Amino acid sequence: MDDLRRLFLLRDDVVFLNHGSFGACPRPVFDRWQELQRELEAEPVDFLSLRRTLPDRLAAARAGLADFLGADRDEIVFVPNATTGLNTVARSLALDPGDEILSTDHEYGALDRMWRFLCTKQQARYVRRALPMPLDDSDAVVEAIWSGVTDHTRVLFLSQITSASGVILPVEPLIKRARERGILTMIDGAHVPGQLDVDLHALGCDFWAGNCHKWLMAPKGAAALYVRRDLQDLVEPLIVSWGWESGWPGPSPFVDRLEWTGTRDFCAYLAVPAALEFFGEHDWRAVRTRCHDLLLEVRRRILALSGLEPLCAPEPWLAQMAALPLPPGTDGDALHQSLRHDHGIEIPVTTCAGRPWLRVSIQGYNTAADGDRLVEALEEIWP
C-alpha cells in the first residue's frame, strides 16, 4: 500500500483518514479528467453539441459503469452526486397527505432534510426507525425497520452503507418485503461503488443512486442514478431543458430528460471509464480487502484505548469505514480541530443516533503508519 500512496495527489503533511467525505482521485484518472477538460476548452461546440459526439461518448461511459453496477446502460444516468439523484426521484413522487416515508435514524443528513422538506410541503410523514444498537443481529435490524411499515407506507428509503456510522445495512430482505407489499424502494448507495460489489438487478430496488467520486475514485461530481425501466416515466428532471421533448432523441426519454439539462462540464462523467480502468488494473478488490483488515486493526486499538463498546460486530457490518464511540463529555468539534491542526490528521467527527462518533476511512493509499499516528494522537488527547 506504500506504493499506492504515490499514485494519489494527497499532501504528504496530512494523514488522510477521511476518504468517505469526498474521495481522492488517483493521478492517472485526474490526468484523464484534465485531458478531457482541455479538449472541451479547445473546441467547446464540438465537445458539447448534442448533434456531434457527446451523446455517444456519454452512452459509452454509462455502458461501462452499468456493467460494473449490474444494470443495463439505459437504466442509469449520470448526475453530479447521489443527493442530486435521490432528490430527482423524491421530487417526482406525488405524495398524498398522510403518506409515509419509512427510513432509519442512521441516514445522511442532507437526505433527512430532503424528506422533511418534501413531507412538510405535501403533508406526508417521514418516519425514522431507531436501529437496535449494538448492531450484531441482521434479523433484528430488519425487523426493527420493518415494524415501522403501516398501510400508509409509500416509500422505503435506506442507505446501503450509512454515511455517519459507516455500517452496511441488510437492505436486500427489506427490498424483497417492500416489493411484495407494493412499497417503492429507494436506496442511497452513495458509498457503495468501489467499496462493495453491487448487482442492481439482483438487488431488486426501484431507485438507487451512488457516487463514483468516492470509493471508485472518479473525479469530483460524478455519480449514477438507477431507475428500473418500468418506473422511468415516473421520474421528472429537476431542470427542464433541451432533453425534454428532445429534437435529437437518444436511447430513451429517461436518458434524454435527465442527461441534458444545459451547459455543464461533462468531463467528470467521461472520466469514469478511467476510474474503472484504474480499479481493474490495480486489483482494487484485493486492495480493499487489505483496507478492511487495516480498518479492523485500527478500530480494535482505539476501542481498547477508549474502553467503549463498538457500534457493531466487524462482520458483515463493515467494509472500509467504521464509526468509533467517543468518551462521554467529548467535545467533538474540539477533537476534530485538535486532530487536524495539532496532529495533521484529517478525520471527521460525525453524529448518528443522537451521539458523536469518530469515523475512520481506510483507502488504498493508507498504511499501518497512518493508523499508528491516529492511535498515538488519541493517546495524547485521552490521557
C-alpha positions as a LaTeX table, in Angstrom:
\begin{tabular}{lrrr}
\hline
Residue & $x$ (\AA) & $y$ (\AA) & $z$ (\AA) \\
\hline
Met1 & 0.00 & 0.00 & 0.00 \\
Asp2 & 3.05 & 2.26 & 0.32 \\
Asp3 & 3.43 & 2.09 & $-3.47$ \\
Leu4 & $-0.22$ & 3.05 & $-3.98$ \\
Arg5 & 0.27 & 6.23 & $-1.96$ \\
Arg6 & 2.42 & 7.65 & $-4.76$ \\
Leu7 & $-0.47$ & 7.29 & $-7.20$ \\
Phe8 & $-2.51$ & 9.94 & $-5.39$ \\
Leu9 & $-2.09$ & 13.71 & $-5.14$ \\
Leu10 & $-2.74$ & 13.93 & $-1.40$ \\
Arg11 & $-0.50$ & 16.19 & 0.67 \\
Asp12 & 2.39 & 14.47 & 2.41 \\
Asp13 & 1.92 & 16.51 & 5.60 \\
Val14 & $-1.64$ & 15.26 & 6.21 \\
Val15 & $-2.70$ & 11.79 & 7.36 \\
Phe16 & $-5.86$ & 11.44 & 5.29 \\
Leu17 & $-8.40$ & 9.21 & 7.03 \\
Asn18 & $-11.48$ & 10.85 & 5.52 \\
His19 & $-11.90$ & 9.28 & 2.10 \\
Gly20 & $-15.60$ & 8.83 & 2.88 \\
Ser21 & $-16.40$ & 12.53 & 2.63 \\
Phe22 & $-15.21$ & 13.49 & $-0.86$ \\
Gly23 & $-12.93$ & 10.68 & $-2.03$ \\
Ala24 & $-9.50$ & 11.20 & $-3.59$ \\
Cys25 & $-8.68$ & 10.87 & $-7.27$ \\
Pro26 & $-5.62$ & 8.88 & $-8.46$ \\
Arg27 & $-3.12$ & 10.63 & $-10.71$ \\
Pro28 & $-3.94$ & 8.68 & $-13.91$ \\
Val29 & $-7.66$ & 9.37 & $-13.51$ \\
Phe30 & $-7.04$ & 13.00 & $-12.66$ \\
Asp31 & $-4.82$ & 13.33 & $-15.74$ \\
Arg32 & $-7.57$ & 11.89 & $-17.95$ \\
Trp33 & $-10.05$ & 14.34 & $-16.43$ \\
Gln34 & $-7.77$ & 17.28 & $-17.20$ \\
Glu35 & $-7.16$ & 15.96 & $-20.71$ \\
Leu36 & $-10.92$ & 15.96 & $-21.31$ \\
Gln37 & $-11.25$ & 19.48 & $-19.92$ \\
Arg38 & $-8.53$ & 20.71 & $-22.27$ \\
Glu39 & $-10.33$ & 19.03 & $-25.16$ \\
Leu40 & $-13.52$ & 20.79 & $-24.11$ \\
Glu41 & $-11.89$ & 24.20 & $-24.00$ \\
Ala42 & $-10.08$ & 23.67 & $-27.29$ \\
Glu43 & $-13.42$ & 23.39 & $-29.18$ \\
Pro44 & $-16.42$ & 23.79 & $-26.86$ \\
Val45 & $-19.07$ & 23.45 & $-29.57$ \\
Asp46 & $-17.56$ & 20.30 & $-30.99$ \\
Phe47 & $-17.32$ & 18.80 & $-27.49$ \\
Leu48 & $-20.73$ & 19.80 & $-26.10$ \\
Ser49 & $-23.04$ & 19.68 & $-29.09$ \\
Leu50 & $-25.87$ & 17.16 & $-28.92$ \\
Arg51 & $-25.60$ & 16.83 & $-32.70$ \\
Arg52 & $-21.98$ & 15.68 & $-32.57$ \\
Thr53 & $-20.16$ & 13.15 & $-30.38$ \\
Leu54 & $-21.21$ & 13.93 & $-26.80$ \\
Pro55 & $-24.30$ & 11.65 & $-26.61$ \\
Asp56 & $-22.32$ & 8.67 & $-27.91$ \\
Arg57 & $-19.44$ & 9.35 & $-25.53$ \\
Leu58 & $-21.78$ & 9.59 & $-22.56$ \\
Ala59 & $-23.55$ & 6.40 & $-23.64$ \\
Ala60 & $-20.23$ & 4.55 & $-23.81$ \\
Ala61 & $-19.28$ & 5.81 & $-20.34$ \\
Arg62 & $-22.67$ & 4.78 & $-18.97$ \\
Ala63 & $-22.34$ & 1.34 & $-20.56$ \\
Gly64 & $-19.10$ & 0.59 & $-18.73$ \\
Leu65 & $-20.45$ & 1.87 & $-15.43$ \\
Ala66 & $-23.74$ & 0.00 & $-15.85$ \\
Asp67 & $-21.82$ & $-3.24$ & $-16.39$ \\
Phe68 & $-19.84$ & $-2.56$ & $-13.20$ \\
Leu69 & $-23.10$ & $-1.96$ & $-11.28$ \\
Gly70 & $-25.07$ & $-4.87$ & $-12.68$ \\
Ala71 & $-27.52$ & $-2.78$ & $-14.66$ \\
Asp72 & $-28.34$ & $-2.00$ & $-18.29$ \\
Arg73 & $-26.83$ & 1.04 & $-19.94$ \\
Asp74 & $-30.09$ & 2.97 & $-20.29$ \\
Glu75 & $-31.23$ & 2.25 & $-16.74$ \\
Ile76 & $-28.66$ & 4.71 & $-15.39$ \\
Val77 & $-27.88$ & 8.36 & $-15.99$ \\
Phe78 & $-25.01$ & 10.46 & $-14.72$ \\
Val79 & $-25.75$ & 13.00 & $-12.01$ \\
Pro80 & $-23.34$ & 15.25 & $-10.05$ \\
Asn81 & $-23.82$ & 13.35 & $-6.78$ \\
Ala82 & $-26.08$ & 10.82 & $-5.11$ \\
Thr83 & $-28.03$ & 13.56 & $-3.32$ \\
Thr84 & $-28.99$ & 15.09 & $-6.66$ \\
Gly85 & $-30.09$ & 11.72 & $-8.00$ \\
Leu86 & $-32.23$ & 10.93 & $-4.96$ \\
Asn87 & $-33.75$ & 14.41 & $-5.00$ \\
Thr88 & $-34.69$ & 13.84 & $-8.63$ \\
Val89 & $-36.67$ & 10.75 & $-7.69$ \\
Ala90 & $-38.13$ & 12.05 & $-4.44$ \\
Arg91 & $-39.39$ & 15.26 & $-6.01$ \\
Ser92 & $-41.05$ & 13.22 & $-8.76$ \\
Leu93 & $-43.25$ & 11.36 & $-6.28$ \\
Ala94 & $-46.78$ & 12.69 & $-5.85$ \\
Leu95 & $-47.23$ & 12.13 & $-2.14$ \\
Asp96 & $-50.73$ & 12.40 & $-0.68$ \\
Pro97 & $-51.48$ & 13.78 & 2.79 \\
Gly98 & $-50.83$ & 11.03 & 5.30 \\
Asp99 & $-48.42$ & 9.05 & 3.08 \\
Glu100 & $-45.34$ & 7.80 & 4.94 \\
Ile101 & $-41.66$ & 7.52 & 4.02 \\
Leu102 & $-40.04$ & 4.83 & 6.17 \\
Ser103 & $-36.34$ & 5.12 & 7.00 \\
Thr104 & $-33.83$ & 4.83 & 9.87 \\
Asp105 & $-32.00$ & 7.11 & 12.30 \\
His106 & $-28.69$ & 6.42 & 10.50 \\
Glu107 & $-29.42$ & 8.25 & 7.25 \\
Tyr108 & $-27.39$ & 11.01 & 5.64 \\
Gly109 & $-28.30$ & 14.46 & 6.95 \\
Ala110 & $-28.84$ & 16.02 & 3.52 \\
Leu111 & $-31.42$ & 13.35 & 2.66 \\
Asp112 & $-33.12$ & 13.67 & 6.05 \\
Arg113 & $-33.54$ & 17.33 & 5.17 \\
Met114 & $-34.86$ & 16.46 & 1.72 \\
Trp115 & $-37.58$ & 14.24 & 3.14 \\
Arg116 & $-38.55$ & 16.69 & 5.87 \\
Phe117 & $-38.85$ & 19.44 & 3.25 \\
Leu118 & $-40.97$ & 17.37 & 0.88 \\
Cys119 & $-43.14$ & 15.84 & 3.60 \\
Thr120 & $-43.87$ & 19.28 & 5.04 \\
Lys121 & $-44.92$ & 20.56 & 1.61 \\
Gln122 & $-47.12$ & 17.54 & 0.87 \\
Gln123 & $-48.41$ & 16.81 & 4.38 \\
Ala124 & $-46.74$ & 13.42 & 4.41 \\
Arg125 & $-44.72$ & 11.85 & 7.25 \\
Tyr126 & $-41.04$ & 10.97 & 7.41 \\
Val127 & $-40.75$ & 8.00 & 9.80 \\
Arg128 & $-37.27$ & 7.21 & 11.12 \\
Arg129 & $-36.91$ & 3.90 & 12.94 \\
Ala130 & $-34.15$ & 3.59 & 15.56 \\
Leu131 & $-31.74$ & 0.76 & 14.83 \\
Pro132 & $-31.07$ & $-1.62$ & 17.73 \\
Met133 & $-27.53$ & $-0.97$ & 18.93 \\
Pro134 & $-25.06$ & $-2.52$ & 19.06 \\
Leu135 & $-25.67$ & $-3.85$ & 15.57 \\
Asp136 & $-24.92$ & $-7.55$ & 15.87 \\
Asp137 & $-28.05$ & $-9.26$ & 14.52 \\
Ser138 & $-29.14$ & $-8.63$ & 10.92 \\
Asp139 & $-32.55$ & $-10.17$ & 11.51 \\
Ala140 & $-33.16$ & $-7.84$ & 14.45 \\
Val141 & $-32.25$ & $-4.83$ & 12.30 \\
Val142 & $-34.58$ & $-5.96$ & 9.53 \\
Glu143 & $-37.45$ & $-6.41$ & 11.99 \\
Ala144 & $-36.76$ & $-3.08$ & 13.69 \\
Ile145 & $-37.10$ & $-1.30$ & 10.38 \\
Trp146 & $-39.99$ & $-3.36$ & 9.02 \\
Ser147 & $-42.01$ & $-2.88$ & 12.19 \\
Gly148 & $-42.46$ & 0.72 & 11.04 \\
Val149 & $-44.47$ & $-0.32$ & 7.98 \\
Thr150 & $-48.11$ & 0.71 & 8.00 \\
Asp151 & $-50.92$ & 0.85 & 5.45 \\
His152 & $-49.72$ & 4.39 & 4.72 \\
Thr153 & $-46.10$ & 3.47 & 3.89 \\
Arg154 & $-45.39$ & 4.60 & 0.34 \\
Val155 & $-41.58$ & 4.53 & 0.15 \\
Leu156 & $-38.86$ & 2.59 & 1.95 \\
Phe157 & $-35.71$ & 4.75 & 1.95 \\
Leu158 & $-32.46$ & 3.18 & 3.18 \\
Ser159 & $-28.72$ & 3.62 & 2.96 \\
Gln160 & $-26.88$ & 0.59 & 1.66 \\
Ile161 & $-23.85$ & 1.88 & 3.58 \\
Thr162 & $-24.63$ & 4.57 & 6.11 \\
Ser163 & $-22.60$ & 7.77 & 5.95 \\
Ala164 & $-22.26$ & 8.79 & 9.60 \\
Ser165 & $-21.91$ & 5.31 & 11.09 \\
Gly166 & $-20.29$ & 3.51 & 8.15 \\
Val167 & $-22.32$ & 0.31 & 8.52 \\
Ile168 & $-23.61$ & $-1.97$ & 5.78 \\
Leu169 & $-27.36$ & $-2.34$ & 6.26 \\
Pro170 & $-29.18$ & $-5.58$ & 5.34 \\
Val171 & $-31.26$ & $-3.93$ & 2.63 \\
Glu172 & $-31.91$ & $-6.99$ & 0.45 \\
Pro173 & $-34.60$ & $-8.69$ & 2.59 \\
Leu174 & $-36.28$ & $-5.34$ & 3.19 \\
Ile175 & $-36.41$ & $-4.61$ & $-0.54$ \\
Lys176 & $-37.98$ & $-8.02$ & $-1.11$ \\
Arg177 & $-40.64$ & $-7.44$ & 1.53 \\
Ala178 & $-41.39$ & $-3.97$ & 0.20 \\
Arg179 & $-41.80$ & $-5.29$ & $-3.34$ \\
Glu180 & $-44.33$ & $-7.82$ & $-2.07$ \\
Arg181 & $-46.28$ & $-5.04$ & $-0.32$ \\
Gly182 & $-46.20$ & $-2.65$ & $-3.30$ \\
Ile183 & $-43.93$ & $-0.19$ & $-1.46$ \\
Leu184 & $-41.40$ & 1.72 & $-3.57$ \\
Thr185 & $-37.76$ & 1.19 & $-2.58$ \\
Met186 & $-35.19$ & 3.98 & $-2.82$ \\
Ile187 & $-31.60$ & 3.13 & $-1.87$ \\
Asp188 & $-28.88$ & 5.63 & $-1.00$ \\
Gly189 & $-25.79$ & 3.90 & $-2.37$ \\
Ala190 & $-23.52$ & 6.94 & $-2.06$ \\
His191 & $-20.67$ & 4.92 & $-0.52$ \\
Val192 & $-21.21$ & 1.70 & $-2.46$ \\
Pro193 & $-19.44$ & 1.87 & $-5.87$ \\
Gly194 & $-15.90$ & 0.67 & $-5.33$ \\
Gln195 & $-16.43$ & $-0.29$ & $-1.69$ \\
Leu196 & $-18.89$ & $-3.14$ & $-2.27$ \\
Asp197 & $-19.66$ & $-5.27$ & $-5.28$ \\
Val198 & $-23.18$ & $-4.44$ & $-6.39$ \\
Asp199 & $-25.64$ & $-6.07$ & $-8.78$ \\
Leu200 & $-28.59$ & $-3.72$ & $-9.10$ \\
His201 & $-30.72$ & $-6.24$ & $-10.96$ \\
Ala202 & $-30.19$ & $-8.80$ & $-8.22$ \\
Leu203 & $-30.73$ & $-6.17$ & $-5.51$ \\
Gly204 & $-34.18$ & $-5.55$ & $-6.93$ \\
Cys205 & $-34.70$ & $-1.98$ & $-5.76$ \\
Asp206 & $-36.75$ & 0.56 & $-7.69$ \\
Phe207 & $-34.36$ & 3.52 & $-7.39$ \\
Trp208 & $-30.69$ & 3.69 & $-6.42$ \\
Ala209 & $-28.02$ & 6.39 & $-6.52$ \\
Gly210 & $-24.30$ & 6.01 & $-5.90$ \\
Asn211 & $-21.25$ & 8.24 & $-6.11$ \\
Cys212 & $-18.39$ & 7.43 & $-8.44$ \\
His213 & $-16.16$ & 10.13 & $-6.93$ \\
Lys214 & $-15.90$ & 8.43 & $-3.53$ \\
Trp215 & $-14.69$ & 4.83 & $-3.36$ \\
Leu216 & $-14.50$ & 4.33 & $-7.13$ \\
Met217 & $-12.10$ & 7.33 & $-7.17$ \\
Ala218 & $-13.52$ & 9.15 & $-10.19$ \\
Pro219 & $-13.24$ & 12.97 & $-10.38$ \\
Lys220 & $-15.49$ & 15.05 & $-8.13$ \\
Gly221 & $-19.01$ & 15.48 & $-9.46$ \\
Ala222 & $-19.62$ & 12.03 & $-10.98$ \\
Ala223 & $-22.43$ & 9.81 & $-9.73$ \\
Ala224 & $-25.08$ & 7.47 & $-11.13$ \\
Leu225 & $-28.85$ & 7.35 & $-10.76$ \\
Tyr226 & $-30.51$ & 3.99 & $-11.48$ \\
Val227 & $-34.23$ & 3.73 & $-12.19$ \\
Arg228 & $-35.97$ & 0.50 & $-13.09$ \\
Arg229 & $-37.23$ & 0.62 & $-16.67$ \\
Asp230 & $-40.90$ & 0.25 & $-15.78$ \\
Leu231 & $-40.68$ & 3.28 & $-13.48$ \\
Gln232 & $-38.68$ & 5.64 & $-15.68$ \\
Asp233 & $-41.75$ & 7.55 & $-16.89$ \\
Leu234 & $-42.42$ & 8.46 & $-13.26$ \\
Val235 & $-39.14$ & 10.36 & $-12.89$ \\
Glu236 & $-39.07$ & 14.03 & $-13.87$ \\
Pro237 & $-35.90$ & 16.09 & $-14.29$ \\
Leu238 & $-35.06$ & 18.67 & $-11.64$ \\
Ile239 & $-34.24$ & 21.02 & $-14.54$ \\
Val240 & $-36.38$ & 21.03 & $-17.68$ \\
Ser241 & $-34.22$ & 21.84 & $-20.70$ \\
Trp242 & $-33.40$ & 20.57 & $-24.20$ \\
Gly243 & $-33.67$ & 16.96 & $-23.14$ \\
Trp244 & $-37.43$ & 17.36 & $-22.65$ \\
Glu245 & $-39.19$ & 16.75 & $-25.97$ \\
Ser246 & $-35.72$ & 16.38 & $-27.42$ \\
Gly247 & $-35.16$ & 17.39 & $-31.02$ \\
Trp248 & $-32.35$ & 14.82 & $-31.14$ \\
Pro249 & $-33.79$ & 11.80 & $-29.30$ \\
Gly250 & $-31.37$ & 9.41 & $-27.69$ \\
Pro251 & $-31.94$ & 5.85 & $-26.48$ \\
Ser252 & $-34.85$ & 6.74 & $-24.16$ \\
Pro253 & $-36.81$ & 9.75 & $-22.89$ \\
Phe254 & $-35.46$ & 8.98 & $-19.40$ \\
Val255 & $-31.87$ & 9.45 & $-20.54$ \\
Asp256 & $-32.70$ & 12.48 & $-22.69$ \\
Arg257 & $-34.55$ & 14.33 & $-19.94$ \\
Leu258 & $-32.02$ & 13.78 & $-17.17$ \\
Glu259 & $-28.75$ & 13.76 & $-19.10$ \\
Trp260 & $-29.04$ & 17.07 & $-20.90$ \\
Thr261 & $-30.11$ & 19.94 & $-18.63$ \\
Gly262 & $-27.96$ & 22.68 & $-20.16$ \\
Thr263 & $-24.30$ & 23.63 & $-20.34$ \\
Arg264 & $-22.11$ & 21.89 & $-17.80$ \\
Asp265 & $-18.71$ & 20.29 & $-17.52$ \\
Phe266 & $-19.35$ & 16.67 & $-18.53$ \\
Cys267 & $-15.69$ & 15.74 & $-18.15$ \\
Ala268 & $-16.05$ & 14.07 & $-14.73$ \\
Tyr269 & $-18.66$ & 11.75 & $-16.24$ \\
Leu270 & $-16.46$ & 10.95 & $-19.22$ \\
Ala271 & $-13.52$ & 10.19 & $-16.90$ \\
Val272 & $-15.44$ & 7.44 & $-15.08$ \\
Pro273 & $-14.10$ & 4.81 & $-17.55$ \\
Ala274 & $-10.58$ & 5.81 & $-16.49$ \\
Ala275 & $-11.55$ & 5.22 & $-12.86$ \\
Leu276 & $-12.96$ & 1.80 & $-13.76$ \\
Glu277 & $-9.75$ & 1.01 & $-15.62$ \\
Phe278 & $-7.63$ & 2.08 & $-12.63$ \\
Phe279 & $-9.82$ & $-0.04$ & $-10.34$ \\
Gly280 & $-9.23$ & $-3.12$ & $-12.51$ \\
Glu281 & $-5.55$ & $-2.57$ & $-13.29$ \\
His282 & $-4.62$ & $-2.31$ & $-9.62$ \\
Asp283 & $-6.79$ & $-5.23$ & $-8.46$ \\
Trp284 & $-8.71$ & $-2.92$ & $-6.17$ \\
Arg285 & $-10.90$ & $-5.71$ & $-4.83$ \\
Ala286 & $-7.76$ & $-7.17$ & $-3.24$ \\
Val287 & $-6.71$ & $-3.67$ & $-2.13$ \\
Arg288 & $-9.99$ & $-3.09$ & $-0.35$ \\
Thr289 & $-9.62$ & $-6.42$ & 1.48 \\
Arg290 & $-6.30$ & $-5.14$ & 2.86 \\
Cys291 & $-8.01$ & $-1.86$ & 3.72 \\
His292 & $-10.73$ & $-3.73$ & 5.58 \\
Asp293 & $-8.15$ & $-5.65$ & 7.62 \\
Leu294 & $-6.27$ & $-2.44$ & 8.48 \\
Leu295 & $-9.52$ & $-0.74$ & 9.46 \\
Leu296 & $-10.37$ & $-3.55$ & 11.88 \\
Glu297 & $-6.92$ & $-3.35$ & 13.48 \\
Val298 & $-7.12$ & 0.43 & 13.95 \\
Arg299 & $-10.66$ & 0.03 & 15.30 \\
Arg300 & $-9.51$ & $-2.66$ & 17.78 \\
Arg301 & $-6.75$ & $-0.43$ & 19.14 \\
Ile302 & $-8.95$ & 2.64 & 19.54 \\
Leu303 & $-11.71$ & 0.66 & 21.25 \\
Ala304 & $-9.12$ & $-0.75$ & 23.65 \\
Leu305 & $-7.91$ & 2.78 & 24.32 \\
Ser306 & $-11.36$ & 4.21 & 24.98 \\
Gly307 & $-12.74$ & 1.16 & 26.78 \\
Leu308 & $-16.07$ & 1.69 & 25.00 \\
Glu309 & $-18.31$ & $-0.85$ & 23.29 \\
Pro310 & $-18.30$ & $-0.90$ & 19.48 \\
Leu311 & $-21.23$ & 0.17 & 17.35 \\
Cys312 & $-21.36$ & $-3.20$ & 15.61 \\
Ala313 & $-19.65$ & $-6.51$ & 15.12 \\
Pro314 & $-16.96$ & $-6.47$ & 12.40 \\
Glu315 & $-18.78$ & $-8.81$ & 10.03 \\
Pro316 & $-20.92$ & $-8.37$ & 8.00 \\
Trp317 & $-21.33$ & $-4.73$ & 9.00 \\
Leu318 & $-18.09$ & $-3.03$ & 7.95 \\
Ala319 & $-16.18$ & $-2.52$ & 4.71 \\
Gln320 & $-13.68$ & 0.37 & 4.68 \\
Met321 & $-15.33$ & 2.78 & 7.13 \\
Ala322 & $-16.11$ & 2.49 & 10.83 \\
Ala323 & $-17.58$ & 4.84 & 13.40 \\
Leu324 & $-15.96$ & 4.67 & 16.83 \\
Pro325 & $-17.70$ & 5.85 & 20.01 \\
Leu326 & $-16.26$ & 8.86 & 21.80 \\
Pro327 & $-15.86$ & 9.04 & 25.58 \\
Pro328 & $-18.74$ & 10.76 & 27.43 \\
Gly329 & $-18.35$ & 14.52 & 27.50 \\
Thr330 & $-16.10$ & 14.66 & 24.43 \\
Asp331 & $-16.30$ & 17.96 & 22.58 \\
Gly332 & $-16.49$ & 16.66 & 19.01 \\
Asp333 & $-15.56$ & 19.96 & 17.37 \\
Ala334 & $-12.56$ & 20.40 & 19.65 \\
Leu335 & $-11.42$ & 16.83 & 18.99 \\
His336 & $-11.71$ & 17.33 & 15.23 \\
Gln337 & $-9.75$ & 20.59 & 15.38 \\
Ser338 & $-7.04$ & 19.09 & 17.58 \\
Leu339 & $-6.54$ & 16.09 & 15.34 \\
Arg340 & $-6.38$ & 18.27 & 12.22 \\
His341 & $-4.32$ & 21.21 & 13.45 \\
Asp342 & $-2.19$ & 19.69 & 16.23 \\
His343 & $-1.60$ & 16.24 & 14.74 \\
Gly344 & $-2.07$ & 16.67 & 10.98 \\
Ile345 & $-4.85$ & 14.10 & 10.78 \\
Glu346 & $-7.89$ & 14.68 & 8.56 \\
Ile347 & $-10.76$ & 12.70 & 10.07 \\
Pro348 & $-14.39$ & 13.64 & 10.75 \\
Val349 & $-16.46$ & 13.56 & 13.91 \\
Thr350 & $-19.95$ & 12.57 & 12.82 \\
Thr351 & $-23.31$ & 12.50 & 14.60 \\
Cys352 & $-25.61$ & 9.49 & 14.41 \\
Ala353 & $-28.44$ & 8.17 & 16.57 \\
Gly354 & $-28.08$ & 11.20 & 18.83 \\
Arg355 & $-24.39$ & 10.81 & 19.70 \\
Pro356 & $-20.97$ & 11.72 & 18.25 \\
Trp357 & $-18.62$ & 9.23 & 16.57 \\
Leu358 & $-15.11$ & 9.33 & 15.17 \\
Arg359 & $-15.41$ & 7.96 & 11.61 \\
Val360 & $-12.32$ & 6.27 & 10.21 \\
Ser361 & $-11.99$ & 5.67 & 6.46 \\
Ile362 & $-9.24$ & 3.46 & 5.06 \\
Gln363 & $-8.40$ & 3.60 & 1.35 \\
Gly364 & $-5.56$ & 2.04 & $-0.64$ \\
Tyr365 & $-3.18$ & 4.95 & 0.00 \\
Asn366 & $-3.42$ & 4.46 & 3.79 \\
Thr367 & $-0.81$ & 2.46 & 5.68 \\
Ala368 & $-0.35$ & 0.99 & 9.13 \\
Ala369 & 1.71 & 4.08 & 9.97 \\
Asp370 & $-1.41$ & 6.22 & 9.42 \\
Gly371 & $-3.25$ & 4.10 & 11.97 \\
Asp372 & $-0.34$ & 4.45 & 14.38 \\
Arg373 & $-0.48$ & 8.24 & 14.06 \\
Leu374 & $-4.18$ & 8.29 & 14.90 \\
Val375 & $-3.82$ & 5.98 & 17.91 \\
Glu376 & $-0.84$ & 7.97 & 19.23 \\
Ala377 & $-2.75$ & 11.24 & 18.85 \\
Leu378 & $-5.74$ & 9.87 & 20.74 \\
Glu379 & $-3.44$ & 8.55 & 23.48 \\
Glu380 & $-2.19$ & 12.09 & 23.92 \\
Ile381 & $-5.68$ & 13.62 & 23.80 \\
Trp382 & $-7.25$ & 10.98 & 26.07 \\
Pro383 & $-4.61$ & 10.57 & 28.81 \\
\hline
\end{tabular}
